[in-house]
Amino acid sequence: MKFIKSVLAEMKQVTWPTKRQLRRDTLVVIETSIIFALMFFIMDTAIQSLFALVLK
């Protein structure tokens, strides 16, 4: 029971993000994921093309 009481006490001290902050942070994560996915796609395509030219 001591553990649960201490967890509840800690949870009361947490400052939760507002809806606006949460939305902004979520969009940043999604945008960053898309940017990295595109970057990896471009790099992968370039490497495949190089290997195709070398092995041809």
Distance bins in CASP14 RR format, pairs under 12 A and 6 or more apart:
PFRMAT RR
TARGET T0000
AUTHOR 0000-0000-0000
RMODE 2
METHOD distances of the structure
MODEL  1
1 7 0 0 0 0 0 1 0 0 0 0 0
1 8 0 0 0 0 0 1 0 0 0 0 0
2 8 0 0 0 0 0 1 0 0 0 0 0
2 9 0 0 0 0 0 1 0 0 0 0 0
3 9 0 0 0 0 0 1 0 0 0 0 0
3 10 0 0 0 0 0 1 0 0 0 0 0
4 10 0 0 0 0 0 1 0 0 0 0 0
4 11 0 0 0 0 0 1 0 0 0 0 0
5 11 0 0 0 0 0 1 0 0 0 0 0
5 12 0 0 0 0 0 1 0 0 0 0 0
6 12 0 0 0 0 0 1 0 0 0 0 0
6 13 0 0 0 0 0 1 0 0 0 0 0
7 13 0 0 0 0 0 1 0 0 0 0 0
7 14 0 0 0 0 0 1 0 0 0 0 0
8 14 0 0 0 0 0 1 0 0 0 0 0
15 21 0 0 0 0 0 1 0 0 0 0 0
16 22 0 0 0 0 1 0 0 0 0 0 0
17 23 0 0 0 0 1 0 0 0 0 0 0
17 24 0 0 0 0 1 0 0 0 0 0 0
17 25 1 0 0 1 0 0 0 0 0 0 0
17 26 0 0 0 0 1 0 0 0 0 0 0
18 24 0 0 0 0 1 0 0 0 0 0 0
18 25 0 0 0 0 0 1 0 0 0 0 0
19 25 0 0 0 0 0 1 0 0 0 0 0
19 26 0 0 0 0 0 1 0 0 0 0 0
20 26 0 0 0 0 0 1 0 0 0 0 0
20 27 0 0 0 0 0 1 0 0 0 0 0
21 27 0 0 0 0 0 1 0 0 0 0 0
21 28 0 0 0 0 0 1 0 0 0 0 0
22 28 0 0 0 0 0 1 0 0 0 0 0
22 29 0 0 0 0 0 1 0 0 0 0 0
23 29 0 0 0 0 0 1 0 0 0 0 0
23 30 0 0 0 0 0 1 0 0 0 0 0
24 30 0 0 0 0 0 1 0 0 0 0 0
24 31 0 0 0 0 0 1 0 0 0 0 0
25 31 0 0 0 0 0 1 0 0 0 0 0
25 32 0 0 0 0 0 1 0 0 0 0 0
26 32 0 0 0 0 0 1 0 0 0 0 0
26 33 0 0 0 0 0 1 0 0 0 0 0
27 33 0 0 0 0 0 1 0 0 0 0 0
27 34 0 0 0 0 0 1 0 0 0 0 0
28 34 0 0 0 0 0 1 0 0 0 0 0
28 35 0 0 0 0 0 1 0 0 0 0 0
29 35 0 0 0 0 0 1 0 0 0 0 0
29 36 0 0 0 0 0 1 0 0 0 0 0
30 36 0 0 0 0 0 1 0 0 0 0 0
30 37 0 0 0 0 0 1 0 0 0 0 0
31 37 0 0 0 0 0 1 0 0 0 0 0
31 38 0 0 0 0 0 1 0 0 0 0 0
32 38 0 0 0 0 0 1 0 0 0 0 0
32 39 0 0 0 0 0 1 0 0 0 0 0
33 39 0 0 0 0 0 1 0 0 0 0 0
33 40 0 0 0 0 0 1 0 0 0 0 0
34 40 0 0 0 0 0 1 0 0 0 0 0
34 41 0 0 0 0 0 1 0 0 0 0 0
35 41 0 0 0 0 0 1 0 0 0 0 0
35 42 0 0 0 0 0 1 0 0 0 0 0
36 42 0 0 0 0 0 1 0 0 0 0 0
36 43 0 0 0 0 0 1 0 0 0 0 0
37 43 0 0 0 0 0 1 0 0 0 0 0
37 44 0 0 0 0 0 1 0 0 0 0 0
38 44 0 0 0 0 0 1 0 0 0 0 0
38 45 0 0 0 0 0 1 0 0 0 0 0
39 45 0 0 0 0 0 1 0 0 0 0 0
39 46 0 0 0 0 0 1 0 0 0 0 0
40 46 0 0 0 0 0 1 0 0 0 0 0
40 47 0 0 0 0 0 1 0 0 0 0 0
41 47 0 0 0 0 0 1 0 0 0 0 0
41 48 0 0 0 0 0 1 0 0 0 0 0
42 48 0 0 0 0 0 1 0 0 0 0 0
42 49 0 0 0 0 0 1 0 0 0 0 0
43 49 0 0 0 0 0 1 0 0 0 0 0
43 50 0 0 0 0 0 1 0 0 0 0 0
44 50 0 0 0 0 0 1 0 0 0 0 0
44 51 0 0 0 0 0 1 0 0 0 0 0
45 51 0 0 0 0 0 1 0 0 0 0 0
45 52 0 0 0 0 0 1 0 0 0 0 0
46 52 0 0 0 0 0 1 0 0 0 0 0
46 53 0 0 0 0 0 1 0 0 0 0 0
47 53 0 0 0 0 0 1 0 0 0 0 0
47 54 0 0 0 0 0 1 0 0 0 0 0
48 54 0 0 0 0 0 1 0 0 0 0 0
48 55 0 0 0 0 0 1 0 0 0 0 0
49 55 0 0 0 0 0 1 0 0 0 0 0
49 56 0 0 0 0 0 1 0 0 0 0 0
50 56 0 0 0 0 0 1 0 0 0 0 0
END
